[in-house]
Amino acid sequence: MLQEVRVDQPRPGPGEAIVEVAAAGVNFLDVYHREGRYSLPLPFTPGAEGAGTVVEVGPGVADVAVGDRVGWVEIPGTYAERAVVDSSRLVPLPDDIGFETAAAVLLQGMTAHYLVKDAYPVQGGDTVLVHAAAGGMGLLLTQLITHLGGRVIGTTSTTAKAELAKRAGAAEVILSSAVDDLAAEVKRLNGGQGLPVVFDGVGAHTFDASLASLRTRGHLVLFGAASGAVPPFDPIRLAHGGSLTLIRPSLGDFIADRSELLRRAADVFEWVRSKALEVTVTGRYALSEAARAHSDLEARRTTGKLLVVPDAAALGRREETQS
């Protein structure tokens, strides 16, 4: 259960910085933490992606200084007014990248970066299946695959979401509720052939169809479990499917080194500048509304990116401007 509570002001330890949080990204990773699928010691403050201003540093900090604008990922505790962050994991923000943009794009943007560059290097001419193509990750993946010269077949749950996926660059979109055999429809849209790769962040509900959509020696990149964890299965299925490969990657392993973290972040920011990535924030929630943000995300009532904005006054002003 998520609830807002008051705690003492944090103080930085050696190598740590205190950041005043301007915006925190909402991700399925936060849901996994809340559910205990990825366990953290209790109690804990959820949220693993944020952006804000350094207001205090501890002994031995050399990577950032008070007043710096920064973002970070995979450090729990961003659903808060102030967060304690290992300074070596902070990413300096360029002047032309706002707090909300950084909080909306860093985790999913760097995830999309390693997925299409490392987990499976997308090549021009590849036809790729992206599940939940209108979600936050799905929209970014669709844009990047298209930018790299790939052709995207996306799945969505509604016609409205299908239009969003098409605007992001999807060549074909399948309404998952409207077909009896998803893999057969994928192959029909690809001239009867299986695909070289499927990017699947849905998990249990799509796993079988994802494997069946692949060609011989195809690759399933299973990067999430929005519908639940995939049940245990016999690896011989991969052989019977045509010498398939399965990878279950995690962002932390692709940004473990600070130089790699900064390189991926710089690429993501450049993609934002060049419009290769369009960041769409579709929901903003106060700290007291974090539980509703999770509920909306899990129920698939949302598209694009959701943010928790700790400054309720700023959130109110923004909503008035947009109304």
N, C-alpha and C positions, 0 to 999 in steps of 0.2 A: 504494500500500500504506500502510495506517495503522499506526503503531507508536508506543508511548509512549517518550519520550526526556526526559532531564533537560537543562534549559538554565539559563542564568544568570537571576537575578531581574530582571524588567523594571524600568526606570526611566522616569518620565514626562518627556516633553518639553513645550515650551510648549503650553498649551491642552489637555493630556492628563491623564487620571486613571488610576491603577492600581486595579483592582477585584478583590477576592478573590471568585472565582466560587463561588456556592453551587449553581447548577444551570445547565446549558446545554441548550437545545432542540436536538433532532435533526430536520433537515428535508431534503427532497429537494434543496434548494439546496446543502447540504453534499456530497451525492452528486455534483451537477453540478460543484462545485469539484474534488472528488477525481478525477473522470473527465477533467477538463480541458475540459468543455463550456463552463463559464464559467471562463476561465483566471485563475490567480493566479501570481505569481512563486514559484518553488520554492526551498527547501522552505517550507511554510507550515503554520500550525496551523489546522485546520478548525474549523467551528462559527461561526455568524453570529448567534446569539441567546442571550442569557444574562441572569442576574440575580445580584446580590451586593452587597457592601459596599465603598464607596470607602475605600482604606487609604492613599493618597498622591495628591497633586495636583502638577502642574507649574506653572511660572510662567504668570500671566495667566488662571488658571481662576477663573471667577466663577459658573458654573452649578451647581456642586456643591461639597461640602466633605467632609473626612474624616469617616467615620462614616455618611454618607448611604446609604440603601438605594436601589438603582437597578436599572433594566433597560435593555437596548439590543437593537437588531436591525441586521442588514446591516453588521456590523463583524467581519471575520474574526478568529478567535483565541479562541473561547470554550471549546474542549475543552482547558482548562488550569486550573491552580490560581489563577493570576492573569492578568488580561488588561489590555492597554493600550487605552484607548478615548478617542476625541475627546470631551471633556467636553460639547460642544454637542449630541452625539447621545445623551446619557444621559437616561433618563426617570425622574424621582423616583417611588418607589413609595409609594402610600398605606399607612397603617398596617395596613389590613385586607386587603392583597394580599400573600400570602407569596411567597418566592423561587421556589418550584416553580411556583406558579400563574403568576407573571410570565414565567418561562422557558418555560412551556408555551403561553402564550396570546398573547404580544406579536406575534411575527412572523406567525403564522397568523391571529390575531385582527385585526390591522391589515390584512392581506391581504384577509381576508373583508370588512372594513369598506369598503375602496376598491372591491372587486369589486361589492358590492351597492349602494353609494352613488354610485359614479362611473363605473366601467367600463360597468355597465348598472344604472341606478337601478331597483331592483325595486319594483313597484307592487302594491298589494292586488289580488288576483284573477289575477295572473300565474301561469301554470304553467311551471315551470322544470325543466330536466334538470340534475342534478348527478352527474357521474361519480365513481366511487370514494367513494360517499356515507358509507361507514363508516370512511374514513381520517381522519387528524387534521384536514385541511382540509375534507373532505367533511362531517364531523359539524358543524363550526362553520358552514359555509355553509347546511346544512340547517336548523339552529336559527335562524339569522338570517333566512333567506328566510321561514320560517314565522312568525317574530316580526313581520316586515314585512307579513304578510298574503298571502304567496305560497303556492302549492301546489307541493310538490317531488315529482318523479319521480326516484328515485335508481337508480344501478346499483351492484351489488356482485358479488363473485366467489363468495360462499358464503351459505347460508341463515342461518348464525350472524351474519354481517355484515349481512345484510338485516334481522334483528331489531334490531340496533344502530341502523341507519338509521331504522327505523320509530319506535324509542323517541325518536330525536332530532327526529321530526316529519315524516318522509317519508310522503306519502300513498300512494305506490306505489313498489315496489322491483322492479327487473328483475334476475334473475340473468343476467349477461352471457354465461355459458357455456351457458345453456339456451335461447337464442333464435337463430334463423338470421338474422333481419333485425331488428336492434335498432331502427332508425329506424321500421320499420313497427309494432313493438310500442309504441314511444313514442307514435306517433300514435293507435294503437288506444286507449291509456289516456287520450288527450286528445280523445276523441270524433271521431277521424279527422282532427284538425287538427294542423298543425305548431305549434311553440312559438315564443314571442318571443325566448327566449334559452337558450343552453346554456353552462354553466360546466364547462370541460374542463381538468382538470389531469393527464390521462393521456397525451394526445398522439398518438403514431403509431397506436396500436391503436384509437383511438376517433374520430379526426379525421373520417373519411368519414361515419360514422354520425351524428356531431354535426351536420355540415352538412346531411345528409339529414333530420334531425329538425326543422329550422327551417321556419317559415312564411315567406311572402313578406316581405321587409324584416326578417327576423330577424337576431339578433346571436349570433355565436360568440365567447365570451370564453375564449381559450386561455391559461391562466395557468401551465401546467406541462407537463412531458414525462416523466412517471414511466415510461412504456413506451418512451421514446426520442423523438428529435426528429421532427417532421413533415417528410417529404420535400418538396422544392420542388414547387410546383404552379402551374398557369396561373391567374391571377386571374379569367379569364373564367368559371371555375367559379362564382364568387360571383354573377355576372350570370345565368348559366343556372339557378342555384338559386333565383332570385327576388329579385335585388338585395340579396343578403346582405351583412352587414358582419362583418369579422374584426378583433379587436384582440388583440395579444399584449403585455399590460401587465406592468410590473415594479414591485414595491413601492417601490423607491428613488425613482421619479419621483413618487410620491404622498406622500412624507414628506421631500422635499428641503428644505423650509423647516422650521425648528425649531417654529414655531407650529403648523404642520400636523401635525408629528410628535406634539406634546403633545396636540393636539385629538383625533387619532385614538386615541391611547393612553388618554386620559380616557374616551372613548366606550366603548372595549373594557372598561375596568375597571368602568364603570357597568353594562354588559351582564352582566358576571360577578356583580356585586352583586345585580342584579335577577333573576338566574337565566335571563335570556334566552340566556346562554351558559353551558353546563355544561362545565367543563374536566375531561377524563378522562386522567390519566396512567396508561398501561398498562405501561410498561417503564422501568426505571432501570438504568443501566450505569455501571460504574467507568470511569475514563479508559483503563485497559488493555483495556476491552471495547468501545471505540468502533467497531472494525472489525465486531464482531458486531452492533452496533446498526445499522450501514449494511446489513449482509447481511440482517438481519431486515426492515428497511424495504423494501429492493429486492425481496425475495422475497414481499412482501405477506403476511407471517406476522403482521402486527400490526394493531391498531386503535387509535384514539385517539392519544395523544401519547407520544413517547419522550424521555427525558432522559439526559444524561450528568451524573453527580454526582461532582465531583472529590474530595470528602471521603469516602474509602472507609469510614472508621469510621462516619460518619453514615449511609451507604448500608446498611451491615450492620445497624445498629440499626433502620433503617426496615423492612428486609426481615424481621427477627425479629418486629417488631410486627405486620406484615401476615400472617405465616404462621400 
